Amino acid sequence: MKTYKELSQVARKYYPKESSHCAVIAVAIAADVSYGKARSYLFKEGRKTGQGTNPQWTYNALNKLGYTLHGYTGNYPKTLSTAARILPKRGTFLIRTRDHMSAIKDGVLQDWAAATGSRKRVLEIIEIKPDEVPPTLCSFPEIMGELRTNRRISND
């Protein structure tokens, strides 16, 4: 799993003109992808270098990365600093505050606010779950067995 600290170091090193990239880091953490891949998906949605990201672009990027978004219905924390304490310890959540997006993965707030005890008010919590993968119709041995039985043998 990538951490906020690792992803922000990548951003500083390889994308020096990038700022206001909290949504890029949140998508990278939630989807467990690289900073560059998360940034690319957000750019396809309309994000510009050094500017903030519309929350809808963030949600669309996660959908395209193979995740389903669910509104959180449990106990709602009032501030960002209490979110990691109150939310379930298993699962991935996006926390939207005014002009900011954070990710909580398995009970750990992956954001600069984790160290500062941020008092930003929580506006929205979205639970992120991987899309259901359809079951495999049949295995390779079944396919081979089917090919053997369906093979026509001509006696010409």
N, C-alpha and C positions, 0 to 999 in steps of 0.2 A: 504494500500500500504506500502511496506517495503521501508526503506530509506537506503542510502549508509552507514550512521552512524550505524544503527541497525545491518545491515548485516556484517559490518567489526568487530563489537563487538562480534557477534556470531562466526566469523572466529577466532578471537583471543582467545576466551574462549574454544571452542570445537575442533578447528583444529590448535593448536599452531605451528605445523611445516609447515603450509601453508603460502606461500608468492607468489607474482606475480599472485594474484587471481582477477585481475580486470575483466576478462571475466566471472568468476563465479558470481561475484556481478552483472555484467551487465545482464547476463542471468536471475538471480533471480529477478531482478527488472523488466526486460522486460516481463517475463512470469508470474510474480507475484507468484513465488514459493519460498520455503525455500532455504537457502544457501546450505544445505545438498543435497536437490534434484537437484539443479542446478549443484553442484559439481559432483554428481553421474552421471548425463547425460553426462557431459564433460569427465569424466573418461572413460565412455563407448566408447567415440569417440577417446581416446588416450592421454588425458591429464595426466601428472604425478604430484605428490605432489611437491609443491615448484617451479614448472617451469611454464613458460608462456603457453599460449594456441594458437594454430593455429586458425586463423579466420574461416577457413572452419569447424573446429570442433564446433565452437560457433554456426555457422549457422545451422549445422546438428542437434545439440542439440535442438535449438529452433524449428526446423521442427518437431522433434520427440515429443516435448512438445505441439504440436498442433498449431503452428504459421506459417504464410506465410511471406516470406521476399520479400520486394519490394525495388528496387533501388530508392533513392530519386531524384526527377528531378527539384525541386524548386530552390530558391536562395541558393547557397552553401556558408556557412560561411568559412572564412579562418582559424580561430583558434577555439580551443575548448571553450575558454571563450566567444566567440560571438555566438556559436551554439544555446544556449538556447534563446538568444534574437531573432535570425533570423528564427529559425524553427517554424512551426505552434504550437500554444499553446495546441492543442488537438492531441493526438496520442503518440505513443511510437517509439523511434528512437535509433538505435545503432550508435555510432560515433567511427570510427576507426582512430586512429592516429598511429604514429610510435611506435611500442611496447606497445600499450595501447588500451583498449576498455572501452567505457563509455556508459551510458544509459541516455536518456532524456525522461521523462514521463510527459505528460501534461504540457510541458513548463519548467520543473524543471530539471536541470542537477544534477543527482545523482552520484556524484563522488567527490574525494578529490580535484579535480581541480576547483570545484565550489567556494571554499573558497579562493583559491590562485590566481585565474584569469590566469589560464594556457595559455601559448602562443603556445602550441603544434599545429602543422599544421594538419588540417582535411584531411584525405586521402579518406575516404569513409563514406557515410551515408546510412543506411539501415532502411527503415520503417518496423515496425513489426506489423502485423495484425493477429488476431485470425482466424483460419481456419473457413470457412463457415460450419455451422452445417446443415446437410440435414434436410429438414422439416419432421415432423412426418407424416407417411402415414395415420394414423387414430388414433382417440382417444379411450380410454378405453370403453366409452359407445357405440361407433360404433362397436367395436369388439364384445361386448356382444350382441348387437342387431343382428349382423351377425351370431353369434353362435346360437341364438334362432331360427332364420329363416332357418338356414341350418341343424338344428338338425332333424334327422330322427326319426320319431315315428313309431314304429312297432306295429302292432295290433296282434301279434302272441299270 
